[in-house]
Amino acid sequence: MHYDNYDLKWTLEGDLEIEGGQVKTTLGEPLASIAQDIQSATQYLQGSWRSDLTRGREFSAGGERNSEQVGNAVRDSLYHAIIQSTPVDLDDLEIIVAPLDEETLLNIITLETEPTEENGFTGSIQLTTFFLEKEGGFYYI
């Protein structure tokens, strides 16, 4: 599947990106829109979007800190958030969750995408995120 699309461009903090008084778009970057969608779906906790309280990822994973059980729960939460909130096909998605230390998880999200004339791209796009475990939940850092 291809994921070409155009949208408004957002900063990592979720604000509109403005340059020279103009709101920026992803025009000319056809895969940037889906990357933003994935980032938004995984960055925010479920219940934090006023327009849709079901979007986002779950708060808690439970279990021993950075155990395999916790890693699997976080990975499943990321899959759920992406599939529920974006047009991504499950077969195109791979997520690896690995502990970096007692409090930090590395998340590598890979999306396979088909080349199109517009994107001229073959292969996959990859997003790397980090979560910090705090008070029984995982927060995007």
VEXFI-452213 format. One line per 8 residues: number of its first residue (from 1); their letters; for each residue x, y, z of N, C-alpha, C, CB. Coordinates in nm, 3 decimals, padded with zeros to 5 digits. Atoms other than C-alpha are relative to their C-alpha. Glycine has a CB too. Layout:
N
NUM> a> X Y Z X Y Z X Y Z X Y Z; ...
//
This chain:
141
1> mhydnydl> 00.085 -00.118 00.000 00.000 00.000 00.000 00.089 00.124 00.000 -00.097 00.000 00.123; -00.074 -00.126 -00.009 00.119 00.354 -00.056 -00.073 00.092 00.096 00.016 00.066 -00.141; 00.056 -00.088 -00.103 00.063 00.627 00.200 00.019 00.147 -00.035 00.065 -00.029 00.135; -00.014 -00.139 00.044 00.100 00.943 -00.009 -00.121 00.080 00.046 00.016 00.009 -00.153; 00.107 -00.089 -00.043 -00.102 01.228 00.133 00.062 00.136 00.030 -00.076 -00.057 00.124; -00.046 -00.133 -00.036 -00.077 01.598 00.206 -00.084 00.053 00.114 -00.005 00.096 -00.122; 00.066 -00.048 -00.120 -00.164 01.775 00.526 00.071 00.126 00.046 -00.002 -00.109 00.112; -00.071 -00.109 -00.065 -00.077 02.072 00.739 00.122 -00.059 00.071 -00.092 00.077 00.100
9> kwtlegdl> -00.121 00.048 -00.065 00.271 02.041 00.887 -00.003 00.040 00.147 00.126 00.055 -00.071; 00.004 -00.020 -00.144 00.297 02.005 01.265 00.140 -00.009 00.058 -00.091 -00.103 00.066; -00.126 00.013 -00.073 00.587 02.056 01.504 -00.009 -00.126 00.087 00.028 00.127 00.087; 00.002 00.116 -00.090 00.687 01.773 01.740 -00.089 00.023 00.121 00.140 -00.033 00.045; 00.086 -00.033 -00.113 00.493 01.956 02.010 -00.147 00.005 -00.037 00.042 00.132 00.059; 00.139 00.001 00.044 00.174 01.941 01.801 -00.055 00.134 -00.042 -00.084 -00.053 00.109; 00.043 -00.132 00.046 00.163 02.306 01.693 00.015 00.010 -00.151 00.080 00.112 00.070; -00.017 -00.024 00.142 00.114 02.425 01.338 00.138 00.059 -00.026 -00.111 00.093 -00.054
17> eieggqvk> -00.130 -00.053 00.035 00.446 02.490 01.172 -00.020 00.122 -00.090 00.089 -00.108 -00.070; 00.017 -00.125 00.075 00.468 02.849 01.046 00.137 00.052 -00.038 -00.079 00.106 00.084; -00.127 -00.055 00.049 00.742 02.997 00.834 -00.031 00.124 -00.083 00.080 -00.106 -00.084; 00.024 -00.125 00.074 00.748 03.357 00.711 -00.145 00.042 00.001 00.048 -00.015 -00.142; 00.141 -00.038 -00.011 00.392 03.408 00.833 -00.096 -00.094 -00.072 -00.018 00.137 -00.052; 00.083 00.095 00.075 00.265 03.113 00.624 -00.002 -00.135 00.072 00.053 -00.017 -00.144; 00.013 00.134 -00.055 00.131 02.783 00.758 00.061 -00.097 -00.100 -00.150 -00.036 00.031; -00.066 00.097 00.088 00.348 02.505 00.618 -00.089 -00.123 -00.020 00.137 -00.041 00.058
25> ttlgepla> 00.069 00.126 00.029 00.211 02.190 00.455 00.105 -00.106 -00.033 -00.101 00.017 -00.118; -00.090 00.109 00.037 00.360 01.853 00.366 00.009 -00.013 -00.152 -00.048 -00.132 00.061; -00.009 00.000 00.147 00.329 01.939 -00.006 00.146 -00.017 -00.040 -00.060 00.130 -00.061; -00.136 00.029 00.040 00.638 01.799 -00.173 00.064 -00.108 00.086 00.083 00.124 00.006; -00.045 00.107 -00.089 00.680 01.544 00.110 -00.116 -00.096 00.022 00.053 00.058 00.138; 00.122 00.080 -00.007 00.407 01.287 00.039 -00.005 -00.101 00.114 -00.017 -00.073 -00.127; 00.002 00.096 -00.110 00.514 01.051 00.319 00.007 00.067 00.137 00.115 -00.097 -00.014; -00.007 -00.072 -00.127 00.549 01.321 00.586 -00.134 -00.002 00.073 00.044 00.144 -00.023
33> siaqdiqs> 00.133 -00.001 -00.061 00.173 01.320 00.646 -00.025 -00.127 00.082 -00.108 00.015 -00.107; 00.023 00.124 -00.073 00.157 00.952 00.746 00.097 -00.010 00.119 00.017 -00.123 -00.093; -00.096 -00.002 -00.112 00.470 00.995 00.960 -00.056 00.085 00.115 00.138 00.055 -00.046; 00.063 -00.085 -00.102 00.294 01.281 01.144 -00.116 -00.072 00.067 -00.049 00.132 -00.061; 00.114 00.073 -00.055 -00.018 01.066 01.188 00.046 -00.106 00.100 -00.081 -00.065 -00.113; -00.052 00.105 -00.089 00.185 00.781 01.341 00.056 00.064 00.126 00.109 -00.084 -00.071; -00.058 -00.068 -00.116 00.373 01.020 01.568 -00.110 00.048 00.094 00.087 00.119 -00.045; 00.110 -00.048 -00.084 00.048 01.177 01.690 -00.071 -00.115 00.071 -00.101 00.079 -00.085
41> atqylqgs> 00.072 00.114 -00.058 -00.116 00.839 01.748 00.077 -00.062 00.116 -00.025 -00.106 -00.106; -00.079 00.066 -00.103 00.174 00.713 01.960 00.047 00.096 00.109 00.119 -00.066 -00.063; -00.052 -00.098 -00.095 00.274 01.035 02.135 -00.100 00.031 00.111 00.036 00.128 -00.072; 00.101 -00.044 -00.095 -00.054 01.112 02.309 -00.066 -00.116 00.071 -00.104 00.084 -00.069; 00.068 00.101 -00.079 -00.225 00.917 02.584 -00.147 -00.004 -00.035 00.018 00.025 00.149; 00.143 00.016 00.025 -00.572 00.778 02.532 -00.077 00.089 00.096 -00.044 -00.149 00.014; 00.081 -00.089 -00.082 -00.828 01.029 02.656 00.047 00.144 -00.002 -00.003 -00.049 00.139; -00.052 -00.137 -00.001 -00.615 01.337 02.591 -00.045 00.082 -00.121 00.152 -00.004 00.006
49> wrsdltrg> 00.051 -00.073 00.116 -00.775 01.430 02.256 -00.147 00.030 00.027 00.019 -00.080 -00.133; 00.139 -00.036 -00.032 -01.095 01.620 02.329 -00.098 -00.044 -00.108 -00.013 00.150 00.020; 00.091 00.034 00.110 -01.241 01.545 01.985 -00.023 -00.150 -00.012 00.055 00.054 -00.131; 00.017 00.145 00.006 -01.192 01.166 02.023 00.076 -00.062 00.116 00.051 -00.057 -00.137; -00.063 00.051 -00.122 -01.123 01.024 02.368 00.053 -00.143 -00.014 -00.098 00.005 00.114; -00.048 00.137 00.019 -01.055 00.674 02.225 00.134 -00.004 -00.073 -00.102 -00.080 -00.078; -00.126 -00.002 00.074 -00.753 00.784 02.017 00.119 00.012 00.096 00.002 00.117 -00.101; -00.121 -00.006 -00.080 -00.399 00.757 02.145 00.034 -00.137 00.058 -00.014 00.102 00.112
57> refsagge> -00.042 00.127 -00.056 -00.217 00.488 02.337 -00.038 -00.009 00.146 00.151 -00.019 -00.018; 00.037 00.024 -00.139 -00.294 00.331 02.671 00.108 00.052 00.093 -00.025 -00.149 00.024; -00.090 -00.062 -00.098 -00.135 00.473 02.984 00.095 -00.100 00.065 -00.081 00.067 00.107; -00.077 00.090 -00.087 -00.010 00.167 03.175 00.028 -00.133 -00.069 -00.073 -00.023 00.131; -00.035 00.130 00.053 00.168 -00.155 03.087 00.001 -00.108 00.107 00.135 00.006 -00.068; -00.001 00.096 -00.110 00.196 -00.325 03.429 00.115 -00.099 -00.010 -00.131 -00.075 00.004; -00.107 00.099 00.001 00.460 -00.580 03.529 00.132 00.059 00.047 00.017 -00.059 -00.139; -00.133 -00.043 -00.040 00.829 -00.561 03.617 00.053 00.104 -00.097 00.097 -00.120 00.008
65> rnseqvgn> -00.056 -00.107 00.084 01.012 -00.254 03.489 00.080 -00.058 -00.115 00.088 00.094 00.084; -00.070 00.035 00.122 01.130 -00.303 03.132 00.021 -00.151 -00.018 00.132 00.068 -00.003; -00.002 00.144 00.021 01.055 -00.676 03.135 -00.055 -00.029 -00.139 -00.082 -00.074 00.110; 00.056 00.042 00.129 00.954 -00.871 02.825 -00.152 00.024 -00.001 00.032 -00.149 -00.029; 00.144 -00.022 -00.013 00.594 -00.852 02.951 -00.035 00.146 -00.025 -00.049 -00.044 00.139; 00.024 -00.143 00.018 00.610 -00.472 02.968 00.027 00.040 -00.144 00.088 00.083 00.096; -00.032 -00.030 00.140 00.779 -00.449 02.627 -00.111 -00.045 -00.094 00.131 -00.066 -00.039; 00.109 00.050 00.083 00.506 -00.664 02.471 -00.126 00.085 00.016 -00.031 -00.146 00.034
73> avrdslyh> 00.119 -00.083 -00.024 00.232 -00.456 02.635 00.014 00.137 -00.067 -00.022 00.018 00.151; -00.023 -00.129 00.065 00.388 -00.130 02.511 -00.010 -00.015 -00.152 00.138 00.058 00.039; 00.008 00.024 00.145 00.432 -00.273 02.160 -00.146 -00.018 -00.044 00.083 -00.126 -00.038; 00.141 00.021 00.035 00.069 -00.391 02.154 -00.079 00.131 00.007 -00.064 -00.104 00.093; 00.066 -00.130 -00.014 -00.044 -00.048 02.275 00.031 00.090 -00.119 00.044 00.068 00.131; -00.038 -00.081 00.117 00.150 00.121 01.993 -00.072 -00.050 -00.126 00.154 -00.005 -00.021; 00.074 00.056 00.114 00.003 -00.117 01.733 -00.145 00.046 00.003 00.007 -00.155 00.000; 00.141 -00.036 -00.014 -00.347 -00.050 01.865 -00.022 00.149 -00.032 -00.049 -00.031 00.143
81> aiiqstpv> 00.016 -00.144 00.023 -00.300 00.329 01.866 00.016 00.035 -00.148 00.101 00.078 00.084; -00.025 -00.031 00.142 -00.162 00.335 01.510 -00.113 -00.053 -00.088 00.134 -00.060 -00.046; 00.106 00.060 00.083 -00.420 00.098 01.360 -00.133 00.071 00.021 -00.015 -00.150 00.031; 00.126 -00.066 -00.030 -00.709 00.275 01.533 -00.004 00.143 -00.054 -00.024 00.001 00.151; -00.002 -00.143 00.028 -00.597 00.630 01.448 00.052 00.040 -00.138 00.081 00.068 00.101; -00.058 -00.031 00.131 -00.437 00.606 01.103 -00.051 -00.098 -00.106 00.155 -00.003 00.006; 00.040 00.094 00.106 -00.503 00.442 00.763 00.101 -00.111 -00.023 -00.022 00.075 -00.129; -00.106 00.098 00.018 -00.203 00.211 00.813 -00.056 -00.142 00.002 00.106 00.016 00.110
89> dlddleii> 00.035 00.141 00.008 -00.247 -00.153 00.713 00.093 -00.077 00.094 00.010 -00.054 -00.147; -00.077 00.075 -00.099 -00.133 -00.391 00.989 00.115 -00.078 -00.066 -00.091 -00.096 00.075; -00.104 00.077 00.068 00.065 -00.598 00.735 00.120 00.085 -00.040 -00.059 -00.066 -00.123; -00.109 -00.090 00.038 00.279 -00.292 00.651 00.079 00.052 00.121 -00.055 00.116 -00.078; -00.053 -00.060 -00.122 00.370 -00.219 01.013 00.083 -00.099 00.081 -00.114 00.053 00.085; -00.082 00.079 -00.093 00.649 -00.350 01.236 00.045 00.092 00.113 00.124 -00.066 -00.073; -00.040 -00.079 -00.117 00.723 -00.227 01.588 00.093 -00.084 00.086 -00.123 00.048 00.081; -00.095 00.063 -00.090 01.026 -00.316 01.797 00.011 00.088 00.124 00.141 -00.021 -00.069
97> vapldeet> -00.014 -00.072 -00.127 01.038 -00.216 02.165 00.116 -00.065 00.076 -00.135 -00.005 00.085; -00.117 00.052 -00.070 01.368 -00.250 02.349 00.035 00.092 00.118 00.121 -00.012 -00.097; -00.041 -00.083 -00.113 01.475 -00.134 02.697 00.140 00.057 -00.022 -00.005 -00.082 00.131; -00.132 -00.062 00.004 01.764 00.112 02.706 00.062 00.003 00.139 -00.008 00.142 -00.057; -00.043 00.006 -00.139 01.785 00.129 03.083 -00.124 -00.030 00.083 00.068 00.135 00.046; 00.111 00.037 -00.088 01.559 00.076 03.385 -00.127 00.080 -00.025 00.041 00.016 00.143; 00.116 -00.087 00.017 01.328 00.365 03.293 -00.034 00.036 -00.144 00.022 00.125 00.076; 00.018 -00.049 00.136 01.362 00.414 02.917 -00.018 -00.113 -00.100 00.117 00.086 -00.040
105> llniitle> 00.023 00.095 00.108 01.221 00.221 02.622 00.026 00.067 -00.134 -00.144 -00.056 00.006; -00.021 -00.041 00.137 01.335 00.258 02.262 -00.108 -00.067 -00.084 00.144 -00.036 -00.051; 00.105 00.053 00.086 01.054 00.215 02.009 00.038 00.029 -00.145 -00.141 00.061 00.035; -00.029 -00.018 00.142 01.132 00.159 01.642 -00.123 -00.044 -00.078 00.128 -00.082 -00.044; 00.123 00.024 00.076 00.826 00.187 01.419 00.036 00.007 -00.148 -00.113 00.104 00.037; -00.033 00.007 00.141 00.875 00.077 01.059 -00.127 -00.022 -00.081 00.103 -00.112 -00.027; 00.116 00.011 00.088 00.614 00.125 00.787 00.049 -00.028 -00.142 -00.087 00.129 00.004; -00.033 00.034 00.139 00.660 -00.053 00.454 -00.095 00.078 -00.090 -00.010 -00.155 -00.026
113> tepteeng> 00.083 -00.078 00.091 00.536 00.161 00.169 00.038 -00.029 -00.144 00.013 00.151 00.029; -00.024 00.024 00.142 00.499 00.108 -00.203 00.044 00.129 -00.068 -00.126 -00.056 -00.069; -00.041 -00.120 00.074 00.672 00.344 -00.442 -00.113 00.048 -00.089 00.126 -00.028 -00.083; 00.093 -00.059 00.095 00.460 00.581 -00.643 00.078 00.100 -00.084 -00.122 00.069 00.072; -00.065 -00.101 00.083 00.545 00.822 -00.920 00.022 00.128 00.080 -00.085 00.029 -00.126; -00.008 -00.122 -00.079 00.479 01.100 -00.673 00.108 -00.003 00.107 -00.133 00.027 00.063; -00.098 00.003 -00.109 00.694 00.982 -00.385 00.136 -00.051 -00.044 -00.052 -00.085 00.114; -00.127 00.049 00.051 00.963 00.811 -00.593 00.078 -00.080 00.103 00.082 00.115 -00.047
121> ftgsiqlt> -00.061 00.063 -00.117 01.033 00.601 -00.284 -00.021 -00.150 -00.004 -00.059 00.058 00.129; 00.016 00.144 -00.016 01.094 00.233 -00.234 00.046 -00.038 00.141 00.080 -00.079 -00.108; -00.043 00.050 -00.130 01.120 00.049 00.095 -00.092 00.038 00.112 00.135 00.050 00.030; 00.077 -00.028 -00.120 01.006 00.182 00.428 00.040 00.134 00.059 00.019 -00.112 00.102; -00.034 -00.116 -00.081 00.991 00.483 00.654 00.012 -00.049 00.143 -00.107 00.115 -00.015; -00.023 00.045 -00.135 01.108 00.455 01.010 -00.005 00.118 00.097 00.135 -00.073 00.011; 00.007 -00.099 -00.108 01.023 00.652 01.325 00.060 -00.064 00.124 -00.148 00.047 00.025; -00.059 00.046 -00.125 01.223 00.617 01.643 -00.050 00.090 00.111 00.157 -00.001 -00.007
129> tfflekeg> 00.050 -00.077 -00.113 01.066 00.724 01.971 00.055 -00.061 00.129 -00.156 00.003 00.002; -00.044 00.045 -00.131 01.155 00.694 02.338 -00.112 00.025 00.100 00.131 00.072 00.044; 00.095 -00.016 -00.109 00.929 00.640 02.639 00.075 -00.008 00.132 -00.112 -00.109 -00.007; -00.055 00.002 -00.135 01.017 00.712 03.000 -00.107 -00.055 00.093 00.045 00.143 00.045; 00.094 00.059 -00.094 00.851 00.496 03.264 -00.003 00.087 00.125 00.039 -00.147 00.035; 00.016 -00.086 -00.118 00.711 00.709 03.544 -00.137 -00.027 00.061 00.016 00.152 -00.037; 00.125 00.021 -00.073 00.446 00.633 03.806 -00.089 -00.105 -00.066 -00.075 00.131 00.011; 00.076 00.111 00.056 00.341 00.309 03.636 -00.046 00.019 -00.144 -00.117 -00.025 00.083
137> gfyyi> 00.038 -00.022 00.139 00.293 00.459 03.288 00.120 00.040 -00.083 -00.108 00.108 -00.009; -00.108 -00.035 00.091 00.504 00.537 02.984 -00.032 00.130 -00.069 00.023 -00.111 -00.101; 00.018 -00.133 00.056 00.547 00.893 02.867 00.097 00.021 -00.114 00.019 00.108 00.107; -00.080 -00.034 00.118 00.676 01.009 02.530 00.105 00.104 00.038 -00.091 00.053 -00.115; -00.104 -00.099 -00.024 01.011 01.188 02.555 00.073 00.031 -00.129 00.100 -00.049 00.107
//
